[in-house]
Amino acid sequence: FVNGKFCKDSKLVKAEDFFLHVEPGNTANSLNAEVTPGDVFVFPIGLIHFQLNVGYGNAIAIAALSSQNPGTITVAKALFKSTPPISSEVLTKAFQVDKKVIDYLQKQSWYNNN
């Protein structure tokens, strides 16, 4: 049950079956999205992603992997050497450390995401 509709047999799914908003989105800021209850997002394979609730009140997120082997990502490089970089504010809150620690980690060399 997704976006108020029953799920279709995966063997019968076509591109037209996916839910789309009729309002065009602002893609100028690729690190920000406004969500409404019931929104569903699909992240491309290998793309690391994060969420930060900047609103008032609690938020609930449900995540699922599309296979038993979703691939491998070197988390340290994806977090501290991403392009564009993840905000230091987000990282300090996520890891509950001082900004100096985040700055230090962002200056390090990390292995490739292979």
C-alpha positions as a printed Julia matrix, in Angstrom:
114×3 Matrix{Float64}:
  0.0    0.0     0.0
  1.87   3.13   -1.25
  0.57   6.67   -1.75
 -2.96   5.5    -0.98
 -2.96   2.74   -3.61
 -2.51  -1.01   -3.46
  0.82  -2.27   -4.79
  0.87  -3.84   -8.22
  2.51  -7.17   -9.03
  6.17  -6.25   -9.63
  6.17  -8.23  -12.89
  3.41  -5.99  -14.28
  4.79  -2.59  -13.23
  5.44   0.07  -15.89
  7.06   3.5   -15.58
  3.63   5.17  -15.84
  2.51   3.39  -12.66
  4.68   5.52  -10.37
  3.23   8.42   -8.4
  4.28  11.86   -9.65
  3.57  15.31   -8.24
  1.84  17.62  -10.71
  3.64  20.67   -9.32
  7.16  21.22  -10.66
  9.84  21.05   -7.98
 12.71  23.43   -7.4
 15.87  21.52   -8.31
 18.25  24.42   -7.62
 19.08  22.93   -4.2
 19.82  19.25   -4.68
 20.42  18.8    -0.93
 16.95  19.85    0.16
 13.46  18.54   -0.39
 10.12  19.3     1.21
  8.08  16.2     1.87
  4.42  15.74    2.63
  2.81  12.76    4.34
  2.72   9.8     1.99
  5.62  10.92   -0.24
  7.82   8.12   -1.56
 11.41   8.62   -2.72
 13.6    6.25   -4.7
 17.35   6.79   -4.38
 19.62   5.64   -7.23
 21.89   2.66   -6.54
 25.04   3.71   -4.7
 23.81   7.2    -3.85
 24.25   7.97   -0.17
 21.49  10.1     1.3
 20.56  11.68    4.59
 17.61  13.36    6.22
 17.45  16.23    8.7
 14.15  17.21   10.27
 14.24  21.02   10.37
 10.56  21.32   11.19
  8.77  21.38   14.5
  7.68  18.04   15.86
  8.62  14.46   15.16
  9.19  12.85   11.78
  8.96   9.18   10.81
 10.94   7.6     7.99
 10.63   4.05    6.71
 13.54   2.72    4.65
 13.85  -0.43    2.59
 16.55  -1.97    0.41
 15.71  -3.17   -3.06
 17.77  -6.36   -2.88
 19.72  -8.59   -0.54
 22.95  -7.07   -1.87
 22.45  -3.3    -2.18
 26.14  -2.71   -2.9
 29.01  -1.25   -0.93
 29.69   2.37   -0.1
 32.64   3.59    1.96
 30.63   5.58    4.46
 33.55   7.72    5.68
 34.3    9.06    2.19
 30.62   9.43    1.32
 30.05  11.5     4.47
 33.23  13.53    4.78
 34.41  13.89    1.15
 31.12  14.2    -0.73
 30.66  16.69   -3.56
 28.86  18.92   -2.77
 29.82  18.51    0.89
 27.28  17.62    3.56
 26.73  20.57    5.89
 28.95  20.61    8.99
 25.81  21.4    10.98
 24.2   18.14    9.85
 27.35  16.11   10.6
 27.9   17.65   14.06
 24.31  16.83   15.02
 24.44  13.33   13.55
 27.69  12.36   15.29
 27.21  14.6    18.35
 30.74  16.01   18.1
 32.29  19.46   17.92
 32.68  21.19   14.54
 36.48  20.93   14.94
 36.18  17.13   14.8
 34.12  17.34   11.6
 36.61  19.78   10.05
 39.44  17.37   10.91
 37.61  14.4     9.37
 36.79  16.35    6.2
 40.51  17.09    5.69
 41.5   13.4     5.8
 42.09  11.16    2.79
 39.52   8.38    2.45
 39.55   5.28    0.27
 37.4    5.17   -2.87
 33.79   4.04   -2.79
 34.58   0.85   -4.72
